[in-house]
Amino acid sequence: MAAGPLPLGIAAFAAIKLAGYTLAGRTLNRANHVMRPRPLAFGAARTLLGIIAGVSYATIRGRFGVHRSEVWYYVNLFPVRQLDKIYLARVARDNLTTASAEMLDTAAIPIERSAAAILLIGGDDDQLWDSGASVKRLETRLERARYPHPHQALRYPLAGHALLGTGWHPTTEDKADAIQNGGTAEADERAQADAWPRVIAFLQRVLRAR
């Protein structure tokens, strides 16, 4: 939160979180055709949890005499954020498992309305979110709509989350972090080696055409 656990920081944190979570709740309700929970109530509850967690964390640090710079405040908060990502990734996977085909179609990005060149890349063993299946669904939407602009989909059955970035990622680190990217070092290495030249070629082809 801005300026650590000070009143102004808490107020800024609360305002940003409330707006973001309320908008997220409204979007989710529309996508799933439901009225509850109320977006504002959802946003307020999630914001309150964040404030309680943040203030509690700062209080515990104070009790143990950990008073360093604001940088240290965020450094120490990093593990908490990692656990949050792990939890949200698990929730996303559970939701995908239980969602019906109609719900998935309703919640999907209307990618066929775009007027851009589109390159989709995903690994089927992505453990952060289901990027491989998402690529397949989006590709189906483009083909069904007879999308008139350049598009290409790349899926790698045994690869995980870390496929691109700057064209490579240390595959030996995939299993060392608290957050598991999925895939194997060998599959990710092959996917990166295959995908990066295709990204460059796709961009060159599209940009030349313009």
N, C-alpha and C positions, 0 to 999 in steps of 0.2 A: 504494500500500500504506500502511497506517496508519503515521504518523510517519515516512514516507520509508523509506529502505533500512536501517533499524535492525533488530537481531535480533528485537525484539518485533513490529515491523511486518511483517517477513518471516514470522514464525510465524503471526500473525493472517491475513495474506494467504494463506498455504499452507493453513491449516485451512479457511477459507471456500471457497477455490477447489477444494480436494480434495472437500469435501462436495458442492458444486454440480455439479462435472463428473462425479463418480461417480453422482449421481442422474440427471444428463442421460444418461450412458452406459447406465444401467439402463433408463431410459424408451425410449431409441432401440432397444435390443436387443429389448425387449418389442414395440414397435411393428412392427419388421421381422422378428420371429420368428427371431432369431439368438442365438447364445450368445457369440460373440466379436466384438470384443475384450471381455475381462472388464471390467465397469464400474469396479472399483477400479484395474485397470491403466491403463485409459483416463484416469481421473481423475488418477492419479499422474503419468502422462506429460504431460498437459496442464498440470498444476500446476507440474511441473518446468520446462517450457518458459517458463511465465509468470515463475517466479522467476529463471531465467537471463536472460530479457529485461529484467526490472526491475532486477536487480543490475548487469547490464552497462550499462544506460542510466545508472544512478546513478554507476557507476565512470567512465564516459566524461565525464560532467558534472564529476566531481571532478578528473579529469586536466586539464581545460581551465579549472579554477578557477571553475566556475560554482556558487558556494555562496551561494544566496539563501534566501529563506523557503521554507517547505513549500508555500505557495501556488504559488510559481514551479515547484516540482517537478512539480506536477500540470498546470500550464499548459503546460510543455514536453513533458509526456507526452501531451498532447491529440492531436498529429499521429499518434503511434503508435496510439492508439485508433481514429482515423479509418481508418487503413490496415487495422486489424483488422476493422472493420465492412465495408469494401470487399471484403476477402477472404471474409468469411463470407457476404455477400450473393451473391457469385459462386458459392460452394459450394452455397448454397440453390437458386440457379437451375439449376445443373448437376444437383443431386439431383432436382429436379422434372422435368427433361427426361428423365432416365433411369428414373424411378420408374414402375412399372406401375400400372394402375388399382386393383388389389387392394392394393398397398402404400399408395397414397394414401388409400384408404378405411379401411385399418387405422390409419393414423397420424392420421386426421382427429379433430377434437374432437367428442365425442358431444353435439353441441349440442341435439339433440332431447330430451335428458333434462332440460333446463333447465325451470324454471317461470317464467321471466322474459320480459318483452317484449324483443324483439331487433331491433336496427336494424343492418344490415350495409352498409358503404360501402367501395368499392374502385375503383382505377383500373387499367385493363387494361395500361397502359404503366408501371406501378410498377416501378422498377428496384432498389428495396431488397428487396422480397419480392413475391411474386405475389399481390397483394391482390385483383385483379379475378377471377382464377380461383378464389381461395379463397372469395370471396363467392358465386360461382356454385355451388361444391361444397356449401357450407353451406346455401345456399338450397334446393338439391336435397334435402338431408337433411331439412330442415324440411318440405318439401312431401310427401316420401315418407312421413314419419311422421305426416302430418296434424296438424302442430303446433297445439295448441288456443289458444295465447296470441298476442297481437299480434306480428306480425313484418313486416319490410319489407326489401327488398334494393335498393340503389342501385349501379349499375355505370356507369362512365364510360369508354368505349372508348379515348379518346385522352389521358386524364388520367394523371398520375403518382402520386407518394406523398403530396405535401403538399396534402391536400384540406380539412382541417378546422382543428384547433387551436381558435382563438377565433372561427372563422368566416371567416378570411381568412389568407392567407400571401403575402408578397411574391414573386410569380411570377417576377420578373426575377432572383431569386437562385438559381433551381433549377439553373442550369447553371454557376454561379460557384464552387460548392463542390467539394471533391475527391470527395464522395459525390454521385452523380447521382440525383436523385429520379425522373427520367423525366418523360414528358409534355412538353407545350409550354406556354408562358406563356398562350397563348390558351385551350387546352383546360382547363388548371388553373383559370383565371379563371372560365370558364363552369361548371365542375364545382363550384367553391366557391360561386358565386352560386346554383346550383341546390340544392346539398346542405344548406347551413346553414339556410335556412327550413324545409326538410323535417325536419331534426333537431328544430328548435323545435316544429314542428307535431306530430311524433310524440310528443315528450315531453309536450306539453300534452294530447294525446288520451289517452295512457296514464295520466297522473297524474290527470286528471279522472275517469277510470273507477274509480279507487281511492278 
